[in-house]
C-alpha cells in the first residue's frame, strides 16, 4: 500500500468515526488516532506509526496487547463453544468463579458475571439493597461508576453526567482528596475529617440506616486520588454502625494494579461485603464481575438473566490473564516497576513547577498539573499541550480529574524499567516543550 493510500485510509477511518458515531464518543488528540495493531506494550496506527501504550485502553490491557497465552485461551474456547447464556452452566465460568473465591479477600465467595464495570456496579447496588432491605447508598464526590441510569446517579463528576440523577437514594460524601482537602486541613492532623463526615452525612441526608457505602480504593477517573491511611477503616466502621454494607469498586484497582496484592482495598485493613471489577481482568475482552459474601448473594432473587454474562470466551480469557499474572509474578513486578516509576515522576515534579502533585500506587500513577503551586489553580491547558507533545514522541498517556488537569498512566503489569525510562524521557521533553 502506498503512503498516499495509507493516509487516505487513515482519514477515512476518522471521517467515518465522526460521521456515523455519536459525537459523545470523543477521541484523544487534535488529530485522532486510528489504531490497527497491538503487541505487548506497543500499538500501531493506520499510518504505520508505532507507539508505547502507557494507558492500556484505560487500565484495561493488563498483560500486554495480543498476549500469546490469553490469545490461545480465547482461540481454543471459540473453537469449542463461544456462547451459552446464563441459562446453562459452562466450565470457564464455574472455574473462574472458583478462582475468584480463592483470591478475593475476606468471606467473598459467590460471583455474578456481566459485561462491564457499569453492570458490575449496578449489580452490587441492587444486591446491597436486596440484602439489607434499605435503599440509600453513600458514594464519593469525584467518583466514577459507569454510564447506566443507576451508575450515573452515583456519579461524582458533573462533566460525565448528561442527565440529572435518574435513580434516587445516592448521597455524596467528600472525597479523601488530601491534595485538595475540602476542609483545608492537613493529614494526619485532620483526624480523618472526610471519613468522619460520613456519619453526619448519613444522619442528616438519609433515614439514618443505609444499604451501603460504595467507593473506589483509588478514585480512577477522579485523577487517581489515593485515600490516606486509616480512611477506609473509619469509613467502613461508620457504614456498618448504620447498617450498611461496604462495596469496593475495583474496576481500575484490581489484578495487581496497585502492586503486591490482587485488590486495591487490601492496602487497607477492611473486608468488603461486595467487590466489583472489570477492565484488566479480560485484558481487553469484555467482562464484569460482582463477588459477594454468601449472606449477600443468597438474598438476590433467584430469577435473573444476563445474555452475555459468564460468556465462556470472556471467562476463558480472564482465567488466562490470572494465570499470566501468577506465573510471572506480575503483582510484584507492578510494585517494583511502579516504585521505580514513582521515583522518576517525583524527579519530574522537582524539575517542573506545573506538576503540583504526584500520586498513585504500583502501576497506577498520576500527575496533577497546576498553574501555581501555592493557589493550586488547575491547569488543564498544560495537560492538552503535554498530550500532543507525548504523541509526537510516540507515547500514549491518559488524563482525568474533575478539572481535566491530571495526567493518568496505566502501564501494563509486565512493563519494564526500560518502558518507564522511555515514558519519562517523552514526558520530560514534552513538559519542556509545553512550557
N, C-alpha and C positions, 0 to 999 in steps of 0.2 A: 504494500500500500504506500502510495506517495505521501510526502509531507502535506501537500495540499488536500489530499483525500482524508488524512488523519485529522487535520484542522477542521475540515468541513463536517466530518463525523462528530467531532467534539462539539461544535457549535449546534449541530442538530440535536444532540442529546440534551444539552442545556436548554435549547429552544423549546423542545417538546416538554421538558420538565415545567418550564414557565407557562406554557400554553395549556397543558392538559391536567396539571395538578392544582389543588387548592393553593392559593397564594400563601396560606398559613404554613405550608410545607417549605419553610425557609431553608436557605443554604448558607454556609460559611463563605466568606471572601467576596471581594468585589467582582472577581471573575470566578464563578463557582467551578468546583472540580467535579468531573465525572469519573469515578473510579471503576476500573475494569478488572483489576487483578490484585490479589493479596498473597503474600508468602512470608511467614514468620513475622518479623517486626515491620515489614515494609508493604506498601501498596503502590500501585501504578495507575496513572490516569490515562485517558484515551489519547493523549498526545505522546505517550510513551515515557513520561517523566516519573521517576522513582522517588518516593517519599518515606521518611522514617515516621511511622504512625505512633504518636505518643498520646493518643486519646482512645484508641481501640473502639471506635464507634460508641463512645460514651461508656467507657469501662466495661465493655461487653466482650470484646475479643481478648480473652484472659490468658490463653496459652498459645497465641500466635495464629495468624491467618493461615488457613489451609493446613492446620496441624495434621500430620500424617495419621496419627493414632485416632484422632477424632474423625477424620475423613473416612478411615477404614471402617470404623464402627457405624457411621451413617450409611455407607455404601452397602455393607453386609446386611444391615437391617432393611434397607429399601429392597434388597433382593429377596427378602422373605415376606414380610408384611409391613406396610407403611401406615396403615390406619385401622383402628378398631373402634374408636369412640369409647366413652367410659361405661358403655353397656356391657362390655366384655373385659375380662382381665387380660393383661399381656405381661410377659416376663420382664421386659425392660422397666416398665412402670413399677411392678412389685419389687424388683431388685433395687431400683433407685429409692423407693420408699423405705426399704430396709436399711440401705446405706445412710440415708438422711437421719433415721432414728439412731444410728450408731454415732454420728458425728455432731449432731446438734446438741447444744448444752442443756443441762438440767433434765427435766422429765418430758421433754418434747418427744413425740413418738409417731403421731399419725399425720399423714400428708394429704393435701388436696392439690392436684395439678391443674394449671391453667396455661395460658399462652404468654403472659406478660406480667410485669411488675404491677401495672394498674389492676389487673384482675386478682393478683395475689393479695394486694392491699384491700380490695373490695371484699374478698372472701374473709380476710381477717376481721374486718369491721363487722361483717354480718355474723361471724362466729362469736365474736365478743358480745354482741348484743343478744344473741340467742342464748349464750351460756349464762349470762348474768341477769337477763330479763330487764336490762336497762338500755337506755338509748343514747345518752350523752357521752361524747368522747373528747378527751383533751389531746390536742395536737400542737405543733410548734409553729410559730412565725418563722418564715424563711424556709419552711419545709416544702417538699415536692413529693407527691404520692401518685401521680398519674393523670389521666385525662378523661375518666368516666365522670358521670354526674356526682357520684359519691366522692371520688378522689379529688375532683376539682373543688368540691365543697370543703375538703380538708386542706386545700392548698394554702400555703403561706406566702404566695407571691401574686401580686396584682397583675403583673405582666404575663402570667401564664393562665389567667382566668378570663376567658372570653365572655363568660356569663356570671351573674351573681350566684351565690350558693344555691344549689338545687335540692340539697338534702339538709335538713335541719339537724341540730344536735351537736355540731362541732364547735368547740371553744378553743381559742388560740392562746397558748402561753408564750411568754417572752422566750426567745431563743437563747441558749447558753453561748452567746456570741461575745467572748471576752474582749476581742479587739474593738468592738463597738458596743460595750456594755450598756444596755438600756437604762441602767441605774447610775451610770457614770462612776462606777466603783472599780476596784482592782482586786483580782483574785490573789491570795486567799482571804484577804481582809474583808471581802464582800460577804463572807459567810454563806455563799451559795444562794444569794438573794433570788436569782432566777428560778432555782428549784423550789425554794420556799414559797415563792409567789403562786405556785400551782395550787397550794391549799386554799389561798384566798380566792383564786380564780374559781375553784370548784364550789366554794361556799357562797360566792356572790353571783355567779353566772349560770349555775346548774341547779339541779334539785338537791345537790349535796351528796348524791350517790351516782357514780359514773359507771359506764360499761368498760372503758379502757383509757389508757394513755398510750398513744402511738407516736413513736419517734425513730428517726434515723440515728444510729450511733454516731455517724458523722453526717451532717447535712450536706448532701451532694450538690444538687442544683443550687442550693443556697450559697455555695462557694467553699465547700469543704470545711465547714465550721465544726471544730472539734470541742466538745464539752470538756470542762475541767474535771480533774479527779474529784470523785465524790458526788458529781452531779446526778448520775443515774441512780446511785444508791438512795439519795434523798428523794428524788422524783418518784421512784417506784415505791418507796416507803409510804409516801403521801397517797399515791394511787391506790394501794391496797388498803390503806386506812379507810378510804371512801368507797370500797367495794369493787374497784376496777381491776382489770387485767392489764398486763404490760405486753404491748405488741412492738417488737423490734423490727423495723423496716430495714432489711439488709439487702435491698435491691442493688445498691452500689458497694456496700462494705464487706460483703461475704466472700468466701472462697479463697481466703488468704490475702486478700487485697491490703489489709492493714498490717500484715506481717505476723508470722509465727502461729496465729490462730485461724481456725476456719471462719469464725464470725467476728465482726467488729465489736459486738456487745460483750464479747469475752474479755475485752480490755477493762471492763468494769465488773464489780463484784455483785452482779444481779443475774437472775434467771428469768428469761421471758416466758410468758404463758403461750405466746404465739410468735413465730418468726416468719417473715416473708422474704422472698428473694426472687431473682430472675437473672437478667443480663449475663454475667460471667459464667454462670452455670452451664449455659448452652454454647459458649464460645461463638455466638452469632446465630445459633439455631433458636427459634422462639420457644421459650419455656418460662413458666412462672410456678412458684411453689408457696404453699402456706402450710407450715408444720405447727401442730398444736399438741398440747398435753391431751391424754385420753379424756380427762374431765371436760375439756372444752370441745374436742372433736366429737365426742359421743352425743353432745346436745344439738348438733347440727341436724336438720331434718333429713330423713332417710331418702327422700326423693329429690335428687338434683342431678344435673347433667351438664357436661362440657364437651362439645363436639370434638375439639382437638386437645382437651386436657389429658395429660398422660399419654400423648402420642408416642408410639413405640420408637419412632425415629428420633424425636427430641430426647426421649429418656435414654436411648442408647448413646446419643451424643453426650448427654450430661454425665452418664457413668464413665465414659471415656475421659471426659475432662477431669473428673475427680481422680481417676487413676493416674493421669499425667501429672497432676499436682502432687499426688502422693509419691509416685515413683521417682520424681525429680526433685523432691523436697522444695517445692516452689513457695511454700509458706515461709520457709527460712530464707529463700532467695529474695522474696519480697521484702523481708526485714533488712537483710544485708545490703542489697542494692538500693532499697529505699532510704536506708540510713546514709549511704554514700551520696545519693541524690540530694537529700536534705542539706547535707554539708555544702554542696555546690550551690544550692539555691540560697542558703544563708550568705554565701560569698557574694552572690549577685546582689543581694539586699544591701550588703555593705558598700557595694560599688555604685548602685543606682538609687537615688533618693525617691524615685517614683514607686519603688517597691515598699509599701507600708508594712506588710505582714507576710510572713511565710508560715504555712501551717499544713497539717495533714499527718497521716500515719502510713508507714510502709510505702507502697507504690500508689499512693493516693495523696498527691502533694499539690499545693496551690500557692499562688502569689496574689495578694490583693494590691492593686495599684491605686495610688492617691496623688492628688495634686500638691498636697502639703502634708508632711508627716505630723505636724502639730494639729492642724484642723481635721485631718483625715478625710478631706473632701474627696469623694470617689472620682476616679479618672477613667471612665470607660473609653474615652477617645484614645488614650495610650494603649489600651488593650487592642483596639482595632488596628492601630499602627503596628504593634508588635506582631499581631496576627499576619498581616500582609508581609512583613519582613521575614518571619519564620517560614512562611510559604515559599518565598523567593529562594530560601536556603534549603528547600525540600524537606521541611519538618512540619508535622501537623500537631497542633495542640488544641485544647478546648477552652471554653470560657463559661462563666456563670456568675452567680451572685445577684442579689436583688437589684443592684445598680449596674450590672453588666461590667463590673470593674475587676473581676477575678479571672486570672488565667488558671485553668484547671488542666491537670495531666492525668492520664490513666494508662501508663505503660504496661506492656504485657508482664505477667508474673514471671516469665522466663527471660526477661530483659537482662542485659549485662551492663557492667560498668562502662564498657565501650559505647553502648547505646546512650547511657547517661551523658557521657562526655560529648557525644555528637549533639545531643539536645542542648546541653549547656553552652556549647560553642555557638550554636544557632541563636539561642536566647541572648547571649552576651552581645553578639553582633547586631541583633535586632533591637535591643534596648539602646545600644549606641547610635544606631541609625535613626531610631524613632525620636530621640531627644535632641 
